[in-house]
Amino acid sequence: MEPERVYDSINILLSLQMLNPTEYFEGVVVESEYIECTASTIQALVLFKKLYPEHRTIEIENSVVHAVRFLEETQMADGSWYGNWGICFIYGTMFGLGGLAAAGKTFTNSAAIRKAKLIINTQLEEGDWPQQEITGVYLKNSMVHYSMYRDTFPLWASAEYRRHVPLP
């Protein structure tokens, strides 16, 4: 892929901070910030910056700083994040931690990461995880039950943790 096409993608991501197209539909469409989207954007911007360090460096750094602040400020008292597109807290926490890790946050330099023990603390004796709020993937308006979500996302999060934190 030509670098110009990748630049266009980053330019769009960065421009969305200035313009929220849903504002034109005030009262009709309600849009919120989502942990999943914020964390994924951090990961995309950090990877892009590694591949193309000359393109819009300051804007990318500022965006990542603001996004990390959002993640830190929206973390729940128990260390979790609410996920809007999956199975609530384990799903949201997986994304929150992934975004912080991509931004260079670690157990050593981030209180938010030290506080996020939800996945470990909620695992049941037999290794399973409890089923959380049933919301499906339609922002609480479709009560779809995905029974494997309670296993899929904690395992995915555990694998990501293992990938970033090597064994001694």
RALINFEN-V251917 format. One record per residue. N is the residue number from 1. RES is the residue in one letter. SS is DSSP state (H for helix, E for strand, C for the rest). Layout:
N_RES_SS / N_RES_SS
//
This chain:
1_M_C / 2_E_C / 3_P_H / 4_E_H / 5_R_H / 6_V_H / 7_Y_H / 8_D_H / 9_S_H / 10_I_H / 11_N_H / 12_I_H / 13_L_H / 14_L_H / 15_S_H / 16_L_C / 17_Q_C / 18_M_C / 19_L_C / 20_N_C / 21_P_H / 22_T_H / 23_E_H / 24_Y_H / 25_F_H / 26_E_C / 27_G_C / 28_V_C / 29_V_C / 30_V_C / 31_E_C / 32_S_C / 33_E_C / 34_Y_C / 35_I_H / 36_E_H / 37_C_H / 38_T_H / 39_A_H / 40_S_H / 41_T_H / 42_I_H / 43_Q_H / 44_A_H / 45_L_H / 46_V_H / 47_L_H / 48_F_H / 49_K_H / 50_K_H / 51_L_H / 52_Y_C / 53_P_C / 54_E_C / 55_H_C / 56_R_C / 57_T_H / 58_I_H / 59_E_H / 60_I_H / 61_E_H / 62_N_H / 63_S_H / 64_V_H / 65_V_H / 66_H_H / 67_A_H / 68_V_H / 69_R_H / 70_F_H / 71_L_H / 72_E_H / 73_E_H / 74_T_H / 75_Q_C / 76_M_C / 77_A_C / 78_D_C / 79_G_C / 80_S_C / 81_W_C / 82_Y_C / 83_G_E / 84_N_C / 85_W_C / 86_G_C / 87_I_C / 88_C_E / 89_F_H / 90_I_H / 91_Y_H / 92_G_H / 93_T_H / 94_M_H / 95_F_H / 96_G_H / 97_L_H / 98_G_H / 99_G_H / 100_L_H / 101_A_H / 102_A_H / 103_A_C / 104_G_C / 105_K_C / 106_T_C / 107_F_C / 108_T_C / 109_N_C / 110_S_C / 111_A_H / 112_A_H / 113_I_H / 114_R_H / 115_K_H / 116_A_C / 117_K_C / 118_L_H / 119_I_H / 120_I_H / 121_N_H / 122_T_H / 123_Q_E / 124_L_C / 125_E_C / 126_E_C / 127_G_C / 128_D_C / 129_W_E / 130_P_C / 131_Q_C / 132_Q_C / 133_E_C / 134_I_C / 135_T_C / 136_G_C / 137_V_C / 138_Y_C / 139_L_C / 140_K_C / 141_N_C / 142_S_C / 143_M_C / 144_V_C / 145_H_C / 146_Y_C / 147_S_C / 148_M_C / 149_Y_H / 150_R_H / 151_D_H / 152_T_H / 153_F_H / 154_P_H / 155_L_H / 156_W_H / 157_A_H / 158_S_H / 159_A_H / 160_E_H / 161_Y_H / 162_R_H / 163_R_H / 164_H_H / 165_V_C / 166_P_C / 167_L_C / 168_P_C
//
